[in-house]
Amino acid sequence: MAKKSTDIKTRQAKPKKKPMPGGKERLAKPLVPVKIEKEVTGFPIIGMGASAGGLEAFEQFFRAMPPDSGMAFVLVSHLDPSHVSLLTEILQRSTAMPVVEAKDQMVVEPDTVYVIQPNREMVIFRGVLHLSLPEASRGLRMPIDIFLRSLADEQGERAIGVILSGTGTDGTLGLRAIHGAGGVSFVQDPASAKYDGMPANAIKCGLAMYVLPADKMPEQLLTYVKTLFSHKIKPVTPAPAVKSAQNKILLILRSSTGHDFSLYKQSTIGRRIDRRMTVHGIYDLNAYARYLQENPQEGQLLFKELLINVTSFFRDPEAFEALKKDILQKILAHKPENYVFRVWVAGCATGEEAYSIAILLKEFMDEAKSEFKVQIYSTDIDDDAIAAARSGFYTPNIAIDVSPERLRRFFVKEETGYQVKKDIREMIIFAIQNAIKDPPFTKLDLVSCRNLLIYLETELQNRLINAFHYALKPGGVLFLSSSESIGNLTDLFRPVNKKWKFYQVKPSCALTHPFSKGGIPLAGDQTRKSLGVPEEKAKEANFAELTKMALLQSYAPPSVVTDEKGNALYVHGDTGKYLRPAPGHATLNILAMAREGLQMELRTALHTAAAKKKEVVCKKLSVRTDGGMRELNLIVRPLTDTDMIQGLLIVSFLDIETPPQGRRDRSKKTAGPGEAKRVKEVEQELLLNRSY
């Protein structure tokens, strides 16, 4: 069969009929410039990768694929760079579609198979293939990853990646990018593959949506593409019935996993739910909600689907260069010897971002010939991702993003990949944490939170940015991705690098006075809404009188009136020794503001007092204050003396008297080295308890 011409200068100018998924037909457009993206990418483009044993798998696939599917297929295989490839001629025997060798600047057309040339790397941009000589040495080439990543950028949620027989791990990073973009992956069943290395690794990393023999893939692929085009075109604003069904799904998910996605961007949530529905051939949201209730394991799969674990080493290399040469230089100027540089990487996924920052700090110290301590807290809500991050082991594919020099200095080459060296791993503590609802870390120099805010609604974005401001020291820096910003919270941060989104903390006095001496009411509109109290009734309630009446019955220590969730409504006395002020209404919760050593006991006491309606006393708690360690008694009790507002608690802090000198000396003598170690580690106590 004669091959179809694919050169842009000889493209078909006369309209002709082309089949579309689902059996429909369309008219092909006349010759148009390639820069018009919609004209050249309006049909599915399937990226297919294979290595050893791939020829047999390709043949099986195309024998079962109809020639008029309306899709284009781009094949990336590991070919011997020193020999002419016969793959094009061999595959032409297995399909009626034209099979052509890809050339630079070739426009992709439907119902055509494109095969990469030997000794070339290939990407797709605006429907056009771009070929180049590989920069990496022969042993480090990952052409499948390179193409699939570009396909994910090009096609977004329409991206489709296929991994067939092959050795090694090429294709895994590409599938991860497709997964993050909302696309779908097909992986050959390892049992049917001549070499199972590539398929098995993709499955192990949780990136295989469909696992099938090569000859069974076309049927499922046709069904998926038909569903994609037929059922995924929805109005921008979901109809009330759709919104209600989606909320029902999120309630089921919250019940089964404990995580609330209701304030994540609904467009993203909707696409992820759609993708799970498509996998099961379910086209109705209410039907999927019933399926979710009847199949608990689907809840975990949907939860993993909603987590955007797409990351890489030194993502946006220019941003990391700016961090190293400009930002770190400013933060660390005039810092003393042995300064402790504290970093929080929020939403770290599998750890690449945290390790990148650790490597950068190590390079900075070496080049500046200075030495300081580094503490990096790296957190995520995905326990599987945190386990992978802790291991510090990555596939050979990271050579795409990590330079040979950094691989040599900071990684140990092993048979199946790279292990981060011990001195870099020891700079980081990985832990499971929900950055949105758990208390943030404090006294930080740098917070890195990249590609998390873009998935959140404005309310959650503002809450998180407030938490970052609270967490950072004066002069500390927030590092976001190039597609994120601080929005309208310009009173909290000032930009120091607009292109790469570095923001420095501005001093804020938003909540300095409420936690100083004297009683100042903290209740605002947001707090009233969270209590469910009508505004008129809130105005009538005299929180000062309520507090005085309760305190006069027994004692008058520094105290806070809160609701059952710990949201502060009124402060009496100087609570600065126990709670740190936080800017804005988003951090009025005393659990978020509790000083180190107090958080866990305070959380438990609030919960118990609210549930059992009785006083809770926690004795001899060790809490770190500005003057060192302090012992205190914590008392939480319900305000039951009035029916003006129900569900209020009063939290009181009682300092324990310092023992006489002689007694204190004896205590020091009996205190072993374990006590000193405990003082040093109290700062990490909450994090490590959760983590281990």
C-alpha positions as CSV (number, residue, x, y, z in Angstrom):
1,M,0.0,0.0,0.0
2,A,1.3,3.4,-0.9
3,K,2.4,5.6,2.0
4,K,0.5,8.7,2.8
5,S,2.5,11.9,2.4
6,T,3.0,13.7,5.7
7,D,5.2,16.6,4.7
8,I,3.5,19.9,5.6
9,K,4.0,21.3,2.0
10,T,2.1,18.4,0.4
11,R,-0.7,18.0,2.9
12,Q,-4.1,17.2,1.5
13,A,-5.8,20.5,0.6
14,K,-9.1,19.0,-0.7
15,P,-11.6,18.1,2.0
16,K,-12.1,14.4,2.4
17,K,-14.0,12.2,4.9
18,K,-12.3,10.8,8.0
19,P,-13.8,8.5,10.5
20,M,-14.1,9.7,14.1
21,P,-14.3,7.6,17.2
22,G,-17.8,6.2,17.7
23,G,-18.3,5.7,13.9
24,K,-18.9,9.3,13.1
25,E,-17.4,11.1,10.1
26,R,-15.8,14.5,9.8
27,L,-14.4,16.5,6.9
28,A,-10.6,17.0,7.0
29,K,-9.6,20.7,7.0
30,P,-7.8,22.2,4.0
31,L,-4.1,23.0,4.3
32,V,-3.5,25.3,7.3
33,P,-0.4,26.6,9.1
34,V,0.8,24.3,11.9
35,K,0.7,27.0,14.5
36,I,-3.1,26.7,14.6
37,E,-3.1,24.1,17.4
38,K,-6.8,23.2,17.2
39,E,-6.5,22.2,13.6
40,V,-3.8,19.6,14.1
41,T,-4.5,18.1,17.5
42,G,-8.3,17.4,17.4
43,F,-7.9,13.7,17.2
44,P,-6.3,11.1,19.6
45,I,-2.5,10.7,19.4
46,I,-1.2,7.5,21.0
47,G,2.3,7.4,22.2
48,M,3.7,3.9,22.2
49,G,7.0,2.8,23.7
50,A,8.9,-0.6,23.5
51,S,12.3,-2.0,23.7
52,A,13.5,-5.6,23.5
53,G,10.7,-7.8,22.2
54,G,8.8,-4.8,21.1
55,L,8.5,-5.8,17.4
56,E,6.4,-8.8,18.2
57,A,4.2,-6.7,20.5
58,F,3.8,-3.9,17.9
59,E,2.7,-6.5,15.3
60,Q,0.1,-8.1,17.7
61,F,-1.3,-4.6,18.5
62,F,-1.6,-3.4,14.9
63,R,-3.1,-6.6,13.6
64,A,-6.0,-6.0,16.0
65,M,-6.3,-2.3,15.4
66,P,-8.8,-1.2,12.6
67,P,-7.2,1.0,10.0
68,D,-9.9,3.7,10.3
69,S,-9.9,4.4,14.0
70,G,-9.3,8.1,13.6
71,M,-6.2,7.9,15.8
72,A,-2.5,8.6,15.1
73,F,0.2,6.3,16.5
74,V,3.7,7.5,17.4
75,L,6.1,4.6,18.0
76,V,9.3,5.1,20.1
77,S,11.5,2.1,20.3
78,H,15.1,1.5,21.4
79,L,16.8,1.1,18.0
80,D,20.5,0.4,17.3
81,P,21.9,3.9,16.4
82,S,24.4,2.5,14.1
83,H,22.0,0.5,11.8
84,V,19.2,1.5,9.4
85,S,15.9,0.5,11.0
86,L,13.6,-1.9,9.1
87,L,10.8,-1.4,11.6
88,T,8.7,0.7,9.2
89,E,8.7,-2.0,6.5
90,I,8.1,-4.8,8.9
91,L,5.1,-3.2,10.6
92,Q,3.5,-2.2,7.2
93,R,2.8,-5.9,6.8
94,S,0.6,-5.8,9.9
95,T,-1.7,-2.9,9.2
96,A,-3.4,-1.2,6.3
97,M,-2.6,2.2,7.8
98,P,0.4,4.0,6.3
99,V,3.6,3.4,8.4
100,V,6.1,6.1,7.9
101,E,9.5,7.0,9.4
102,A,9.1,10.2,11.4
103,K,11.0,13.2,10.2
104,D,11.7,16.6,11.7
105,Q,8.8,19.1,11.4
106,M,6.4,16.3,10.2
107,V,2.7,17.1,10.9
108,V,0.9,14.2,12.6
109,E,-2.2,13.0,10.8
110,P,-4.9,10.5,12.0
111,D,-4.9,6.9,10.8
112,T,-1.2,6.9,10.4
113,V,1.7,5.2,12.2
114,Y,4.9,7.2,12.8
115,V,8.2,5.4,13.7
116,I,11.1,7.1,15.4
117,Q,14.4,7.2,13.5
118,P,17.5,5.5,15.0
119,N,19.8,7.7,17.0
120,R,17.1,10.4,17.5
121,E,15.1,11.9,20.3
122,M,11.6,13.1,19.4
123,V,8.9,15.4,21.0
124,I,5.6,16.7,19.8
125,F,4.5,20.3,19.9
126,R,1.4,21.7,18.4
127,G,0.8,18.5,16.4
128,V,4.2,18.6,14.8
129,L,7.1,16.1,15.5
130,H,10.5,17.5,16.3
131,L,13.5,15.3,16.1
132,S,17.0,15.9,17.4
133,L,20.3,14.2,18.1
134,P,20.4,12.8,21.7
135,E,22.6,14.8,24.1
136,A,23.0,12.0,26.6
137,S,25.5,9.2,26.2
138,R,24.2,6.0,24.7
139,G,23.6,4.2,28.0
140,L,21.5,7.0,29.5
141,R,19.0,7.5,26.7
142,M,15.3,7.5,27.7
143,P,13.6,8.4,24.4
144,I,10.2,7.0,25.5
145,D,10.1,9.2,28.6
146,I,11.1,12.2,26.6
147,F,8.3,11.7,24.0
148,L,5.5,10.8,26.5
149,R,6.3,13.8,28.6
150,S,5.9,16.1,25.6
151,L,2.7,14.2,24.7
152,A,1.3,14.9,28.2
153,D,2.1,18.6,27.8
154,E,0.5,18.6,24.3
155,Q,-2.6,16.6,24.9
156,G,-3.4,17.1,28.6
157,E,-6.3,14.8,29.7
158,R,-6.5,13.4,26.1
159,A,-2.9,12.0,26.4
160,I,-2.7,8.2,25.9
161,G,0.5,6.3,26.6
162,V,1.2,2.6,25.8
163,I,4.1,0.6,27.2
164,L,4.9,-2.7,25.6
165,S,7.7,-5.3,26.0
166,G,11.1,-4.1,27.0
167,T,13.9,-4.2,29.5
168,G,14.7,-1.4,31.9
169,T,12.5,1.4,33.1
170,D,12.1,3.8,30.1
171,G,8.5,5.1,29.9
172,T,7.8,5.2,33.6
173,L,8.4,9.0,34.0
174,G,6.5,9.6,30.8
175,L,3.4,7.7,32.1
176,R,3.7,9.6,35.4
177,A,3.5,12.9,33.4
178,I,0.4,11.5,31.5
179,H,-1.2,10.5,34.7
180,G,-0.6,14.0,36.2
181,A,-2.1,15.6,33.1
182,G,-5.3,13.5,33.5
183,G,-4.5,11.1,30.6
184,V,-4.6,7.3,30.5
185,S,-2.1,4.5,30.3
186,F,-2.1,1.0,28.7
187,V,0.6,-1.4,29.8
188,Q,1.3,-4.8,28.4
189,D,0.5,-7.7,30.7
190,P,4.0,-8.8,31.9
191,A,3.0,-12.4,31.5
192,S,2.5,-11.9,27.7
193,A,5.5,-9.7,27.2
194,K,8.7,-11.2,25.8
195,Y,10.6,-9.0,28.2
196,D,8.7,-7.7,31.2
197,G,11.1,-5.1,32.6
198,M,9.3,-1.9,31.3
199,P,5.7,-3.1,31.8
200,A,6.5,-4.5,35.3
201,N,8.1,-1.3,36.4
202,A,5.2,0.8,35.2
203,I,2.8,-1.4,37.1
204,K,5.0,-1.4,40.3
205,C,4.9,2.4,40.2
206,G,1.1,2.4,40.1
207,L,0.9,4.0,36.6
208,A,-0.9,1.3,34.7
209,M,-4.6,2.1,34.1
210,Y,-5.2,-0.9,31.9
211,V,-3.0,-4.1,31.9
212,L,-3.7,-6.2,28.9
213,P,-1.9,-8.4,26.3
214,A,-0.9,-6.4,23.2
215,D,-3.6,-7.9,21.0
216,K,-6.3,-7.1,23.5
217,M,-5.4,-3.4,23.8
218,P,-7.0,-2.1,20.6
219,E,-10.5,-3.1,21.7
220,Q,-10.2,-1.4,25.0
221,L,-8.5,1.6,23.5
222,L,-11.3,2.1,21.0
223,T,-13.9,1.9,23.8
224,Y,-11.9,4.4,25.9
225,V,-11.5,6.9,23.0
226,K,-15.2,6.6,22.1
227,T,-16.1,7.3,25.7
228,L,-13.6,10.2,26.0
229,F,-15.2,12.0,23.0
230,S,-18.8,11.0,23.6
231,H,-19.2,11.5,27.4
232,K,-16.6,14.0,28.6
233,I,-17.9,17.2,26.9
234,K,-19.6,18.9,29.9
235,P,-20.7,22.4,30.6
236,V,-18.2,24.7,32.3
237,T,-20.4,25.0,35.4
238,P,-21.8,21.6,36.5
239,A,-25.5,21.3,36.5
240,P,-27.1,21.0,40.0
241,A,-27.7,17.3,39.6
242,V,-24.1,16.7,38.6
243,K,-22.8,18.8,41.5
244,S,-25.0,16.9,43.9
245,A,-23.8,13.5,42.7
246,Q,-20.2,14.7,42.7
247,N,-20.6,15.9,46.3
248,K,-22.0,12.5,47.2
249,I,-18.9,10.8,45.8
250,L,-16.7,13.2,47.8
251,L,-18.6,12.4,51.0
252,I,-18.1,8.7,50.5
253,L,-14.4,9.3,49.8
254,R,-14.1,11.4,53.0
255,S,-15.8,8.7,55.0
256,S,-13.5,6.0,53.7
257,T,-10.1,7.8,53.6
258,G,-10.6,10.7,56.1
259,H,-9.6,13.3,53.5
260,D,-11.8,16.1,52.3
261,F,-11.5,17.1,48.6
262,S,-14.6,19.4,48.6
263,L,-12.4,22.6,48.3
264,Y,-10.1,21.2,45.6
265,K,-10.8,22.7,42.2
266,Q,-14.0,21.0,41.0
267,S,-12.9,20.9,37.4
268,T,-9.8,18.8,38.3
269,I,-11.9,16.6,40.7
270,G,-14.5,16.1,38.0
271,R,-11.9,15.0,35.4
272,R,-10.3,12.5,37.8
273,I,-13.7,11.0,38.7
274,D,-14.6,10.8,35.0
275,R,-11.4,8.9,34.4
276,R,-12.2,6.3,37.0
277,M,-15.7,6.0,35.6
278,T,-14.4,5.5,32.1
279,V,-12.2,2.7,33.3
280,H,-15.2,0.8,34.6
281,G,-17.5,1.8,31.7
282,I,-19.8,3.8,34.0
283,Y,-21.3,6.9,32.5
284,D,-23.6,8.1,35.4
285,L,-22.2,9.8,38.5
286,N,-24.9,8.4,40.8
287,A,-24.2,4.9,39.4
288,Y,-20.5,5.5,40.2
289,A,-21.4,6.6,43.7
290,R,-23.2,3.3,44.3
291,Y,-20.3,1.4,42.8
292,L,-18.0,3.3,45.2
293,Q,-20.1,2.3,48.2
294,E,-20.3,-1.3,47.1
295,N,-16.5,-1.6,46.4
296,P,-14.4,-0.2,49.2
297,Q,-11.2,-0.8,47.2
298,E,-12.4,1.6,44.6
299,G,-12.3,4.4,47.2
300,Q,-8.6,3.9,47.7
301,L,-8.0,3.9,43.9
302,L,-10.0,7.1,43.5
303,F,-8.1,8.7,46.4
304,K,-4.8,7.9,44.7
305,E,-6.2,9.2,41.5
306,L,-7.0,12.6,43.1
307,L,-3.4,12.9,44.5
308,I,-1.3,14.7,41.9
309,N,2.0,13.0,42.5
310,V,3.8,14.4,39.5
311,T,7.3,15.7,40.3
312,S,10.8,15.4,39.1
313,F,14.3,16.4,40.1
314,F,15.2,20.1,39.6
315,R,11.8,20.8,38.0
316,D,12.2,24.2,36.2
317,P,16.0,24.2,36.3
318,E,16.2,28.0,35.9
319,A,14.1,28.3,39.1
320,F,16.6,26.2,41.0
321,E,19.5,28.2,39.5
322,A,17.8,31.4,40.8
323,L,17.3,29.7,44.2
324,K,21.0,28.8,44.5
325,K,22.6,32.0,43.1
326,D,20.2,34.6,44.4
327,I,17.7,33.6,47.0
328,L,20.0,31.5,49.2
329,Q,22.7,34.1,49.0
330,K,20.2,36.7,50.4
331,I,18.8,34.5,53.1
332,L,22.1,33.3,54.4
333,A,23.9,36.6,54.3
334,H,25.3,37.6,57.7
335,K,24.1,34.3,59.3
336,P,26.4,33.0,62.1
337,E,28.5,29.8,61.9
338,N,26.6,26.6,62.5
339,Y,23.3,28.4,61.6
340,V,20.3,25.9,61.4
341,F,18.7,26.4,58.0
342,R,15.1,25.1,58.2
343,V,13.0,24.1,55.1
344,W,9.5,22.8,54.7
345,V,8.6,21.0,51.4
346,A,4.8,20.8,51.4
347,G,3.2,18.2,49.1
348,C,6.5,16.6,48.4
349,A,5.1,13.5,46.5
350,T,7.9,11.0,46.1
351,G,10.6,13.3,47.3
352,E,12.4,14.6,44.3
353,E,11.8,18.2,45.2
354,A,13.2,17.8,48.7
355,Y,16.3,16.0,47.5
356,S,16.8,18.7,44.9
357,I,16.8,21.4,47.5
358,A,19.1,19.3,49.8
359,I,21.6,18.9,46.9
360,L,21.4,22.6,46.1
361,L,22.2,23.5,49.7
362,K,25.1,21.1,49.8
363,E,26.5,22.7,46.6
364,F,26.0,26.2,48.0
365,M,27.9,25.3,51.2
366,D,30.7,23.8,49.2
367,E,31.0,26.7,46.8
368,A,30.7,29.3,49.6
369,K,33.2,27.4,51.8
370,S,30.7,27.7,54.7
371,E,29.1,25.2,56.9
372,F,25.6,25.3,58.5
373,K,23.1,22.8,59.7
374,V,20.2,21.9,57.5
375,Q,16.8,20.6,58.6
376,I,14.3,19.8,55.8
377,Y,10.8,18.7,56.6
378,S,9.2,17.0,53.6
379,T,5.5,16.1,53.9
380,D,2.6,14.6,51.9
381,I,-0.7,13.0,52.6
382,D,0.1,10.0,50.4
383,D,1.7,7.2,52.6
384,D,2.9,5.3,49.5
385,A,4.7,8.4,48.1
386,I,6.3,9.1,51.5
387,A,7.5,5.5,51.7
388,A,9.1,5.9,48.3
389,A,10.7,9.2,49.2
390,R,12.2,7.8,52.4
391,S,13.9,5.0,50.5
392,G,15.7,7.6,48.3
393,F,15.9,5.1,45.5
394,Y,15.0,6.1,41.9
395,T,15.0,4.5,38.5
396,P,17.8,5.3,35.9
397,N,15.3,7.6,34.2
398,I,16.3,10.4,36.6
399,A,19.4,10.9,34.3
400,I,17.1,13.0,32.1
401,D,16.8,15.6,34.9
402,V,20.0,15.2,36.9
403,S,23.3,16.1,35.4
404,P,26.1,13.5,35.3
405,E,28.1,15.5,37.8
406,R,25.3,15.5,40.3
407,L,24.6,11.8,39.7
408,R,28.3,11.1,40.5
409,R,28.4,13.3,43.6
410,F,25.1,12.7,45.3
411,F,23.9,9.3,44.2
412,V,25.2,5.7,44.3
413,K,24.7,3.8,41.1
414,E,23.1,0.4,41.6
415,E,22.0,-2.3,39.3
416,T,18.4,-1.1,38.9
417,G,18.8,2.6,39.5
418,Y,20.2,5.3,41.8
419,Q,20.3,5.6,45.6
420,V,20.6,9.1,47.1
421,K,23.7,9.2,49.3
422,K,23.3,8.9,53.0
423,D,24.6,12.4,53.9
424,I,21.8,13.9,51.6
425,R,19.1,11.6,53.0
426,E,20.0,12.6,56.6
427,M,19.2,16.2,55.8
428,I,15.6,15.4,55.3
429,I,12.7,14.1,57.6
430,F,9.8,12.7,55.5
431,A,6.4,12.4,57.2
432,I,2.7,12.0,56.4
433,Q,1.0,15.3,56.9
434,N,-2.0,17.2,55.6
435,A,-0.6,20.7,54.9
436,I,-4.2,22.1,54.7
437,K,-5.5,21.0,58.1
438,D,-2.5,19.9,60.2
439,P,-0.4,22.5,62.2
440,P,2.4,23.9,60.1
441,F,6.1,23.9,61.0
442,T,7.6,27.1,62.5
443,K,10.7,29.2,62.4
444,L,11.4,28.3,58.8
445,D,13.8,30.0,56.4
446,L,12.3,28.5,53.2
447,V,8.9,26.9,52.3
448,S,8.7,25.1,48.9
449,C,5.1,24.3,47.8
450,R,5.0,23.8,44.1
451,N,2.0,22.7,42.0
452,L,-0.3,22.2,44.9
453,L,-2.1,25.6,45.0
454,I,-3.2,25.2,41.4
455,Y,-5.4,22.3,42.4
456,L,-7.2,24.2,45.3
457,E,-10.0,26.6,45.3
458,T,-9.3,30.2,46.4
459,E,-10.4,29.7,50.0
460,L,-7.9,26.9,50.5
461,Q,-5.2,28.7,48.7
462,N,-5.5,31.7,51.0
463,R,-5.6,29.4,54.1
464,L,-2.4,27.7,53.0
465,I,-0.6,31.0,52.1
466,N,-1.5,32.3,55.6
467,A,-0.1,29.2,57.1
468,F,3.1,29.6,55.2
469,H,3.4,33.2,56.4
470,Y,3.0,32.0,60.0
471,A,5.6,29.3,59.5
472,L,8.3,31.5,58.0
473,K,10.8,33.6,60.0
474,P,11.1,37.3,59.2
475,G,12.9,37.4,55.9
476,G,11.9,33.8,55.0
477,V,11.1,32.9,51.5
478,L,8.1,31.1,49.9
479,F,8.9,29.1,46.7
480,L,5.9,28.4,44.4
481,S,5.7,27.0,40.9
482,S,5.6,29.3,37.8
483,S,1.9,28.8,37.4
484,E,1.0,29.9,41.0
485,S,1.0,33.1,43.0
486,I,0.0,34.6,46.4
487,G,-3.1,36.1,44.9
488,N,-4.3,39.2,46.7
489,L,-2.4,38.5,49.9
490,T,0.2,41.1,49.1
491,D,0.2,42.3,52.7
492,L,1.9,39.1,53.7
493,F,4.6,38.7,51.0
494,R,6.5,40.7,48.6
495,P,7.9,39.2,45.3
496,V,11.7,38.9,45.1
497,N,11.7,37.0,41.8
498,K,8.4,37.4,39.8
499,K,9.3,35.0,37.0
500,W,10.1,32.0,39.2
501,K,7.7,32.9,42.0
502,F,9.9,33.6,45.1
503,Y,8.1,35.6,47.7
504,Q,9.7,37.1,50.9
505,V,7.7,37.4,54.1
506,K,6.5,40.9,55.1
507,P,6.2,41.7,58.8
508,S,2.6,41.5,59.8
509,C,0.9,42.7,63.0
510,A,-2.5,41.2,62.2
511,L,-2.6,39.2,65.4
512,T,0.2,40.6,67.5
513,H,-2.1,42.4,70.0
514,P,-4.8,39.7,70.6
515,F,-2.1,37.5,72.2
516,S,-0.5,40.1,74.3
517,K,-1.8,41.2,77.7
518,G,-5.4,42.0,78.2
519,G,-8.5,40.6,76.8
520,I,-9.4,41.4,73.2
521,P,-12.2,39.6,71.3
522,L,-11.1,37.7,68.3
523,A,-14.5,36.6,66.9
524,G,-15.1,37.6,63.3
525,D,-17.5,36.7,60.5
526,Q,-15.6,33.6,59.6
527,T,-15.6,32.3,63.2
528,R,-19.3,32.9,63.6
529,K,-20.0,30.9,60.4
530,S,-17.9,28.0,61.6
531,L,-19.9,28.0,64.9
532,G,-23.2,28.1,63.0
533,V,-24.3,31.0,65.2
534,P,-26.6,33.7,63.8
535,E,-24.9,37.1,63.6
536,E,-27.4,38.8,65.8
537,K,-26.9,36.3,68.6
538,A,-23.1,36.5,68.3
539,K,-23.4,40.3,68.9
540,E,-25.5,39.7,72.0
541,A,-23.0,37.3,73.5
542,N,-20.6,39.1,75.9
543,F,-17.5,36.8,75.7
544,A,-15.7,39.0,78.3
545,E,-18.4,38.5,80.9
546,L,-18.7,34.7,80.2
547,T,-14.9,34.3,80.7
548,K,-14.8,36.4,83.9
549,M,-17.7,34.4,85.4
550,A,-16.0,31.1,84.8
551,L,-12.6,32.2,85.9
552,L,-13.7,33.9,89.1
553,Q,-15.2,30.6,90.4
554,S,-11.7,29.1,90.8
555,Y,-8.7,30.9,89.3
556,A,-7.6,33.5,86.7
557,P,-4.7,32.1,84.7
558,P,-4.1,33.0,81.0
559,S,-7.0,31.5,79.1
560,V,-8.7,31.3,75.8
561,V,-12.4,30.7,75.0
562,T,-12.8,28.5,72.0
563,D,-15.4,26.5,70.1
564,E,-15.2,22.7,70.1
565,K,-12.7,22.7,67.2
566,G,-10.3,25.0,69.0
567,N,-11.2,28.3,67.1
568,A,-10.3,31.1,69.4
569,L,-13.1,33.5,70.3
570,Y,-11.7,35.5,73.3
571,V,-8.3,35.7,75.0
572,H,-7.7,36.6,78.6
573,G,-4.2,37.4,79.9
574,D,-0.8,36.9,78.4
575,T,-1.0,33.6,76.4
576,G,2.2,34.4,74.4
577,K,4.2,31.8,76.4
578,Y,1.9,29.1,75.2
579,L,0.5,30.2,71.8
580,R,2.3,32.0,69.0
581,P,0.3,34.7,67.1
582,A,-0.7,33.9,63.5
583,P,-1.8,36.4,60.9
584,G,-5.4,36.6,59.6
585,H,-8.5,34.6,60.5
586,A,-7.2,31.4,58.8
587,T,-5.0,30.6,61.7
588,L,-7.2,31.5,64.7
589,N,-7.2,27.9,65.7
590,I,-5.2,27.4,68.9
591,L,-4.1,23.9,67.7
592,A,-2.2,25.5,64.9
593,M,-0.7,28.1,67.2
594,A,0.3,25.9,70.1
595,R,4.0,26.0,71.0
596,E,6.2,23.0,70.6
597,G,5.4,20.2,73.1
598,L,1.8,21.3,73.5
599,Q,0.0,20.3,70.3
600,M,-0.8,16.7,70.9
601,E,-2.0,17.0,74.5
602,L,-4.1,20.1,73.6
603,R,-5.8,18.3,70.7
604,T,-6.7,15.3,72.9
605,A,-7.9,17.5,75.7
606,L,-10.1,19.6,73.5
607,H,-11.7,16.5,71.9
608,T,-12.3,14.8,75.2
609,A,-13.8,17.8,76.9
610,A,-16.1,18.5,74.0
611,A,-17.2,14.9,73.7
612,K,-17.6,14.0,77.4
613,K,-18.7,17.5,78.6
614,K,-16.3,17.3,81.5
615,E,-13.1,19.0,82.7
616,V,-9.8,17.6,81.4
617,V,-6.5,18.2,83.2
618,C,-3.0,17.5,81.7
619,K,-0.3,17.8,84.2
620,K,3.4,18.7,83.9
621,L,3.6,19.3,80.2
622,S,7.1,20.4,78.9
623,V,6.6,23.3,76.5
624,R,9.3,25.2,74.7
625,T,8.9,29.0,75.1
626,D,11.2,31.9,74.1
627,G,13.0,31.5,77.4
628,G,13.6,27.8,77.1
629,M,11.6,24.8,78.5
630,R,8.7,25.5,80.8
631,E,6.5,23.1,82.7
632,L,2.7,23.8,83.0
633,N,-0.6,22.3,83.7
634,L,-3.2,22.4,80.9
635,I,-6.9,22.6,81.9
636,V,-9.8,22.4,79.4
637,R,-13.4,22.5,80.5
638,P,-16.8,23.2,78.9
639,L,-18.6,26.5,79.6
640,T,-21.7,24.9,81.0
641,D,-22.8,27.9,83.2
642,T,-24.8,29.6,80.4
643,D,-27.1,28.6,77.6
644,M,-26.4,31.7,75.6
645,I,-24.1,29.8,73.2
646,Q,-23.6,26.1,73.4
647,G,-20.4,24.2,72.6
648,L,-17.8,26.6,74.1
649,L,-14.7,25.5,75.9
650,I,-12.3,27.4,78.1
651,V,-8.6,26.5,77.9
652,S,-6.3,27.6,80.7
653,F,-2.6,27.5,81.2
654,L,-1.1,27.2,84.7
655,D,2.7,27.6,85.1
656,I,4.3,25.2,87.6
657,E,6.4,26.9,90.2
658,T,10.1,26.7,89.7
659,P,11.6,24.5,92.5
660,P,14.1,25.9,95.1
661,Q,17.7,26.1,94.1
662,G,18.8,23.0,96.0
663,R,16.0,20.9,94.7
664,R,16.6,22.1,91.2
665,D,20.3,21.1,91.5
666,R,19.4,17.6,92.6
667,S,17.0,17.3,89.7
668,K,19.7,18.2,87.3
669,K,22.0,15.6,88.8
670,T,19.4,12.8,88.5
671,A,18.4,13.8,85.0
672,G,20.2,11.6,82.6
673,P,21.5,12.3,79.1
674,G,18.1,11.1,77.7
675,E,16.5,14.3,79.1
676,A,18.9,16.5,77.2
677,K,18.3,14.6,74.1
678,R,14.5,14.9,74.6
679,V,14.9,18.7,74.8
680,K,16.7,18.7,71.5
681,E,14.2,16.5,69.8
682,V,11.0,18.0,71.2
683,E,10.8,20.2,68.1
684,Q,10.3,17.1,65.9
685,E,8.1,15.2,68.3
686,L,4.7,15.6,66.7
687,L,6.1,15.0,63.2
688,L,8.0,11.8,64.1
689,N,5.0,10.4,66.1
690,R,2.8,10.7,63.0
691,S,5.5,9.4,60.7
692,Y,6.6,6.3,62.6
